[in-house]
Every structure is written in C-alpha cells, then in structure tokens.
Amino acid sequence: MISAKVCSLKKKKILVVGAGFGGVFVAKELARINRDQFDIELINNNNYFVFQPLLPEVAASTIHSSDAVVPLRQLLRNVQIRQAEVMGIDFANKTAIVVQGFRRIPLDVPYDELVIALGMSVDLKRFPGLPEHALTMKNLSDAHRLRTHVISCLEMADVATDADLKQQLLTFVVVGAGFSGVETVAEVNELIHRALRYYPNIKHEEIKVYLIEYAPRILPTFPADLAAYATKRLELHGVEVLTGIGTKSATSTAIELSDDSIIPTRTIVATIGNGPNPLVETLGLDMHWGRIKTDRFMRVPGHDGVWAIGDAAEIPLVEQPAEDPAHYAPPTAQFAVREGRQLAHNILAKAKGEGLKPFAYTSKGSLASLGMSKAVAEVYGVKLSGTLAWLLWRGFYLSFLPGFASKVRVLVNWLMNLMMPPNIVLIQSSLPSTRYIHYRKGDKVLEPGMLIDGFYTVVKGELKLTIDNPETGEHFEKVFGPGEHFGERVLLKSALRTGLVVALEDSTVLWISQRDFTRLTRAFPYLEEYFKDYIDRTFGGPDRAFAPGSAERPPELESLR
Ligand SMILES: Cc1cc2nc3c(=O)[nH]c(=O)nc-3n(C[C@H](O)[C@H](O)[C@H](O)COP(=O)(O)OP(=O)(O)OC[C@H]3O[C@@H](n4cnc5c(N)ncnc54)[C@H](O)[C@@H]3O)c2cc1C
C-alpha cells in the first residue's frame, strides 16, 4: 500500500539528450508548463547552448565567441544539467549510457520519457580530401578555428616571399550556398577587407574569395529575385560566385571542382554535407535521409516513451508523406524551436492520458545576412533587401536570442564592431597533432632548408626525397611508398633541416607533430632504437649531416622534450 503511494508520487523522469534549439526549448517549455510533475534532465556535451545563426559573425570577429553562447545552467534554472557525452541508449532498460568528468566510466541515466535532440553532424566522406582539409561551420570551435585560420593566413601572406604560396594564402573558398555558406562567405570577406589596412604588403586585388554552389543558384530556400540580389551584392564586394559547379576533391593546397578546374588555396570552408549524428546512427532506429523517422506527434515508432525533434528527426507535416522534403519539417532553428515547444505539451498530454497534437507549423520566412550592413529577408510573404532587411535580421536574432545577458552582450559586440576596427588578435588554436594530409601529384611536401614540423608516414601514393649538400656535393634520393616514412632523421638530431620532398602521384600521409613524435620515441625505447637503426641503414649513419646546418638541435627544440 505504502509503496503504491510512493510510486504514484514519484515524478516522471524526462531526459532530453542534446541542448540545441530543439532540446533547450523542449526542456524550457516542460519546466514552464509543469515542473511539479516532471523531473527534467538535459544532457549535452558542452555546458552551453550555441546560437548557430551567429556563428558566421564569430568567424568574422564581429561577435566574441563566448558571447554567441548561453550557459545552460543560467538559461534553464529549473532543469538538471549534466555535461556529458551520450555514448548509447538502452531502449529496453530505458537508460542513456553517458560518460562524464574525469572518471570515464560509463554511467546509466534512467528515463521514463526520452527526447532525442542531438542534431546532425557534418559528413564530407563523399569528397576525397575534404574531411581532412576543409574547415566546417557547425559549432563554436569551428567558428573560432575559422577566424584564427583567416587571420593567420593574412599574417603569413603579409610576410610571404613565395608568390605562389602568397596567392594560396589569400584565396578563400566556401563550399555550399545555403544560409550558412552565404553568411559565412559574406562575413569572412568583410573581415578580410576591413583588416587589410593593418597588412601593408597585401593589396585588396590580391584577395580571392569564392562561393561554390552545386545548385543553379544560391540561397535555394529564398525567392529567386532575393537570391539574385544576394549574388549581386556578394560580387560587388569581390566574391566570385560559381553556381552549377560541385566539389570533386581537396588537398592541403587546392580544391578541385566538378568541371576539373583547380583553385589553389589554403582555406576551404565546407557548409555542405549534413550527415547523421554518429550516435544516432548506431541506435538501430528507422532512419531516412540521415534523420530518425517519427510520426506526426514526434514519437519514435516501436519505442515507447521515445521522441525525436530538431535536425535529428524527420517529422512528417502531412498525413501521407511522399518522398518529398517539403512533406517533412526542415532542419532549421525556426522549426526545432516550435517542435520543442509542441513536444513539451505532448509529453504532458501523455502523462495526463489526454490526446496528442500532431506537429504543424508553417515557416514565417527566412533571413540571411550579406555582410556590409546588407541582408535579404522574406517575412510573411514580404520581400526585403538591403539595409532595412539587415536591421530586421539583427532585430529578429536579438529578440530570438535566449537570455537577457546574452542579448546585451551581442548588442554591445555589434555596436563595438560598427565603431571600432576589427579584432585581429591571433590566439593560436592547435590543430590535431596527428592527422591525414593529402597531396596532389607535383606538390612540394617539404622544401630544402625547412625546419621540420613532424613525422610523415605514407598511407597512399609515392613521394620522393632529394637531399643535396652544396658543401660536399653529395646527392641523395629515395622514393617512399605506403608504410614508409620520413622526417625522423631531422627530428632525431642527425640534421636540422629537411631535403626536398615532392609527391610523385596523388598521395596521403599520416602526419604526427614533432612534439608527439619526440615524446613517443622517448617513451618507447624500442621505437627510438628502430629509428636510429633505420637512419643508419638508409642515410649511412645517424651523425652524417647531408643537409646544411648544425647537427645539434637548437635549445628551443630541445626544450620540447
Ligand atoms: C552557421 C549556421 C547558420 C544557421 N542559420 C540559421 C538561420 O538563420 N535560421 C534557421 O532557422 N536555422 C539556421 N541554422 C540551422 C539551425 O541552427 C539548426 O537547424 C538547429 O541548430 C538545429 O537544432 P537541433 O536542436 O536539432 O540541433 P543542434 O543545434 O545541432 O544541437 C544538438 C546538440 O546536441 C549535442 N550533442 C550531439 N551529440 C551528442 C552526444 N553524443 N552527447 C551529448 N551531446 C551531444 C551537440 O553538441 C549540440 O549541442 C543554421 C545553422 C548553421 C550551422
């Protein structure tokens, strides 16, 4: 008797996984409409909510990265927040398996109702070289990395002595001309041109910015005349808009397009390739176009108490949906917010034993910023372009931004940006210390006299090393194929600088940073022995200096050990 009473008093546990627009708004609405009946927990891998439409402005230095996000604990005061990575879901036992904190021991978090709002991720696998060499625009670190990358390209170009390298550094390519591609190219282009006054060795004419779109026109969700206006504005500010052209492949120094043309560049930003969230993909749920199939009430069929919303979910908008994207809720913030709110009411209705309401919403319009205080907008069927649209864009996003403090911060950033020069402070963010690099046939991987930056293992293709010692007249050549490696001779003290390494065919190498390689060989004496022996056999003795320069490492490199 007592236990039955305790059970009936027990609050239902609503677990929301993913704190994007969908997850945040369902949790917020649940807490608002019936906080006494539910225990609401929100799990996200970061402790903040990212306002994705502002990411291009973070990349352009207009908004400071920490001002485009809102801490979840401040945003959702009546919701339990858990910063953790969701690793799996056990539908039979109604638990989410998470990993959190220092002790990376999987932990079960139980639920009565589960909301999957994990969004989508970027999948560039269809384009060889793009996953390794393209920057993406999905989260805060992407935007921060793009900003850092663009500024460091300007820094390097300003002092570059090689004309080809300078042109590569000053060429910026954005792939995909939906909202995010157009806004990214516009904002980054504005940052570059505004920053040039501080880079005396770079002329405006040397900057090349491309927007590549496979469809016949940019902004496919906008009316054709607004898209045409946007194209004209971008071109007016020096952006070359290439439509009807796809991307074929990429290397560290170029992008190849579907018409076989090659654009030499050190900056490729990919805003294409929406793919399923990697966790969602493993859940064994019915998927379509990379999204979880739901019914019109946002329930996941076959799994009692499981719901899905936002980009991760494919929610039908009509009774009998056909193979037509227009029959499903599109992956936009506008829809994710409404889905979240509606779902909160459906969860409450289910708890009360009342009927559920199918999701229904019609887009109120679209807005896209074009930089330089211009935008395009279509709101309630009214089309606007130019400064008025830009003011509307800013006003709309400001009102939409959750939290008073974040509204004030963004407003201050915008005002500062209007009055002050752009912030070009370069805070180096480190690239992964192990990564794949693709080279096209003929690319120079290392040039004679370069200070080595890491250890290279050939995964695919062939590369040729040539070392000439002008003092002794000695000449050395070696071709490296898959499984062979280079760079160790320079890193392991026998010489300071490299020879010439050229790709004999399209090749891929696995690169390990100098610091990690030295640590690895120090930690594993067998490895160090292997390399010493290898250098001995290949180059004729570890202390034989083929390349000019001291055999000793300079103190700053020694300190890395
Ligand atoms: C640059 C850019 C500009 C955009 N501009 C607009 C616009 O102007 N208008 C518009 O309507 N839409 C716009 N969008 C689209 C919009 O932002 C998305 O549709 C929306 O964010 C989707 O919300 P969501 O909640 O489904 O997913 P997301 O916002 O992607 O949130 C998913 C959350 O889940 C977390 N997560 C994922 N996997 C795990 C895991 N295993 N464990 C824990 N947490 C996890 C992620 O970190 C993230 O916080 C834009 C998108 C981008 C990238």
PDBQT file of the ligand as one rigid body, heavy atoms in Angstrom, charges set to zero:
ROOT
HETATM    1  C1  LIG A 601      26.132  28.503 -39.453  1.00  0.00    +0.000 C 
HETATM    2  C2  LIG A 601      24.675  28.153 -39.332  1.00  0.00    +0.000 A 
HETATM    3  C3  LIG A 601      23.711  29.133 -39.552  1.00  0.00    +0.000 A 
HETATM    4  C4  LIG A 601      22.354  28.811 -39.433  1.00  0.00    +0.000 A 
HETATM    5  N1  LIG A 601      21.429  29.801 -39.635  1.00  0.00    +0.000 NA
HETATM    6  C5  LIG A 601      20.113  29.505 -39.456  1.00  0.00    +0.000 A 
HETATM    7  C6  LIG A 601      19.121  30.519 -39.600  1.00  0.00    +0.000 A 
HETATM    8  O1  LIG A 601      19.439  31.662 -39.907  1.00  0.00    +0.000 OA
HETATM    9  N2  LIG A 601      17.820  30.170 -39.380  1.00  0.00    +0.000 N 
HETATM   10  C7  LIG A 601      17.429  28.903 -39.045  1.00  0.00    +0.000 A 
HETATM   11  O2  LIG A 601      16.241  28.649 -38.826  1.00  0.00    +0.000 OA
HETATM   12  N3  LIG A 601      18.349  27.919 -38.909  1.00  0.00    +0.000 NA
HETATM   13  C8  LIG A 601      19.680  28.178 -39.109  1.00  0.00    +0.000 A 
HETATM   14  N4  LIG A 601      20.609  27.189 -38.979  1.00  0.00    +0.000 N 
HETATM   15  C9  LIG A 601      20.170  25.804 -38.674  1.00  0.00    +0.000 C 
HETATM   16  C10 LIG A 601      19.899  25.628 -37.195  1.00  0.00    +0.000 C 
HETATM   17  O3  LIG A 601      20.929  26.174 -36.424  1.00  0.00    +0.000 OA
HETATM   18  C11 LIG A 601      19.688  24.156 -36.856  1.00  0.00    +0.000 C 
HETATM   19  O4  LIG A 601      18.600  23.708 -37.623  1.00  0.00    +0.000 OA
HETATM   20  C12 LIG A 601      19.396  23.954 -35.382  1.00  0.00    +0.000 C 
HETATM   21  O5  LIG A 601      20.506  24.323 -34.624  1.00  0.00    +0.000 OA
HETATM   22  C13 LIG A 601      19.030  22.504 -35.072  1.00  0.00    +0.000 C 
HETATM   23  O6  LIG A 601      18.818  22.364 -33.710  1.00  0.00    +0.000 OA
HETATM   24  P1  LIG A 601      18.911  20.949 -33.007  1.00  0.00    +0.000 P 
HETATM   25  O7  LIG A 601      18.487  21.150 -31.600  1.00  0.00    +0.000 OA
HETATM   26  O8  LIG A 601      18.201  19.917 -33.781  1.00  0.00    +0.000 OA
HETATM   27  O9  LIG A 601      20.444  20.520 -33.104  1.00  0.00    +0.000 OA
HETATM   28  P2  LIG A 601      21.767  21.259 -32.674  1.00  0.00    +0.000 P 
HETATM   29  O10 LIG A 601      21.566  22.718 -32.553  1.00  0.00    +0.000 OA
HETATM   30  O11 LIG A 601      22.802  20.763 -33.617  1.00  0.00    +0.000 OA
HETATM   31  O12 LIG A 601      22.052  20.685 -31.201  1.00  0.00    +0.000 OA
HETATM   32  C14 LIG A 601      22.441  19.374 -30.932  1.00  0.00    +0.000 C 
HETATM   33  C15 LIG A 601      23.181  19.355 -29.602  1.00  0.00    +0.000 C 
HETATM   34  O13 LIG A 601      23.474  18.011 -29.243  1.00  0.00    +0.000 OA
HETATM   35  C16 LIG A 601      24.804  17.923 -28.771  1.00  0.00    +0.000 C 
HETATM   36  N5  LIG A 601      25.267  16.556 -28.978  1.00  0.00    +0.000 N 
HETATM   37  C17 LIG A 601      25.413  15.901 -30.144  1.00  0.00    +0.000 A 
HETATM   38  N6  LIG A 601      25.838  14.637 -29.920  1.00  0.00    +0.000 NA
HETATM   39  C18 LIG A 601      25.956  14.491 -28.579  1.00  0.00    +0.000 A 
HETATM   40  C19 LIG A 601      26.329  13.411 -27.733  1.00  0.00    +0.000 A 
HETATM   41  N7  LIG A 601      26.657  12.208 -28.215  1.00  0.00    +0.000 N 
HETATM   42  N8  LIG A 601      26.330  13.611 -26.398  1.00  0.00    +0.000 NA
HETATM   43  C20 LIG A 601      25.974  14.813 -25.875  1.00  0.00    +0.000 A 
HETATM   44  N9  LIG A 601      25.598  15.874 -26.629  1.00  0.00    +0.000 NA
HETATM   45  C21 LIG A 601      25.585  15.710 -27.963  1.00  0.00    +0.000 A 
HETATM   46  C22 LIG A 601      25.541  18.961 -29.621  1.00  0.00    +0.000 C 
HETATM   47  O14 LIG A 601      26.742  19.373 -29.019  1.00  0.00    +0.000 OA
HETATM   48  C23 LIG A 601      24.509  20.085 -29.643  1.00  0.00    +0.000 C 
HETATM   49  O15 LIG A 601      24.635  20.897 -28.520  1.00  0.00    +0.000 OA
HETATM   50  C24 LIG A 601      21.971  27.487 -39.098  1.00  0.00    +0.000 A 
HETATM   51  C25 LIG A 601      22.945  26.507 -38.893  1.00  0.00    +0.000 A 
HETATM   52  C26 LIG A 601      24.289  26.825 -39.007  1.00  0.00    +0.000 A 
HETATM   53  C27 LIG A 601      25.323  25.753 -38.748  1.00  0.00    +0.000 C 
ENDROOT
TORSDOF 0
